[in-house]
Amino acid sequence: MGLALALPGAVRAEPDWPAARPIEIIVPYPPGGGIDVMARLLARALPDHLPGARFVVTNRIGAGGQTGSEAIFAARPDGYTLGAIASLAFSSIPLERKVRWDIEAFTYLANVVNDPGALWVRADSPLRTLDDLKRSAARGAEAVSIGSAAGVGSDDHQLILAFEEAAQVRVLHSPYNGTALAIRDLLSSQLDVAAYNLSEGLALLREGRTRCLGQAAVTRWSAMAEVPTFREQGFDVVAGSARGFVAPPGLPGEIYAKLVEAFAAILASPGFVAEAERLNLPLQPETGDAFRSMVRHEAKASARCFSAAHGASDAWPAAPPDPP
């Protein structure tokens, strides 16, 4: 890709960081989704552990998260630009199209959430179970439309692919550029089914406007204990969205250390944990190198998923080698 792989500590930290100006947190997805909620929660909490810091959240949407992710990667590594991301997109989007980033070059700060995926229908939908969905989809590739809230290459898309593989069916995939847009079309009957994460669907489920066909978690989430998992319904599918924070390549080591320390303190704070629970955010704290390792693992799984789903199809390039 011709990208320079700069490491934390490669440039000198500015002496007045972080107080000189606001730190921008780029969210590559529209307002109101799970990543946006997480970003704004951390933007409020970080100043308590990073004296002098001020934060502003900017939504830079487009291309299923690609536009914002490229903006994060290209930003000056001075500690004044961070990114709130769905880490799976870093490795899955490049399998489908060219991007201007390298997952090895990002500076990994902290993972916050791991939010299992799910398939959702309107409350009045005739589809009641995943078996119902399988039978409907078996009538033909365009018999059922399923929208992926975060678009091609996202965890939502990979959930759809995994269900197709497990059920041996094909569906009409409709990629979206945000959860709110997918929910809008689901509720207006433009979509039969939508794929988005558990935390993003809990409110409408409780209001009785949607139903969940299955949660792609290892075990049932306590907030939705009445909804069976995919595996409980006979489909060996586990999928979700890990969400966290990165910085551009080349972040100075001093700034990197302070940011990782601040995130670690927040994620261990009882007050933050309670607030995350109130907002229905399933936490999975990882910082620094542990977060980087998690993303590498996702990259390997993502490559296998796309390879199995598409084989040698011209529509998808060959999977890249596993990260070292």
Secondary structure, 3 states (H helix, E strand, C coil): CCCCCCCCCCCCCCCCCCCCCCEEEEECCCCCCHHHHHHHHHHHHHHHCCCCCCEEEEECCCHHHHHHHHHHHHCCCCCCEEEEEEHHHHHHHHHCCCCCCCCCCCEEEEEEEEEEEEEEEECCCCCCCHHHHHHHHCCCCCCCEEEECCCCCCHHHHHHHHHHHHHCCCCEEEECCCHHHHHHHHHCCCCCEEEEEHHHHHHHHHCCCEEEEEECCCCCCHHHCCCCECHHHCCCCCCEEEEEEEECCCCCHHHHHHHHHHHHHHHCCHHHHHHHHHCCCCEEEEECHHHHHHHHHHHHHHHHHHHHHHCCCCCCCCCCCCCC
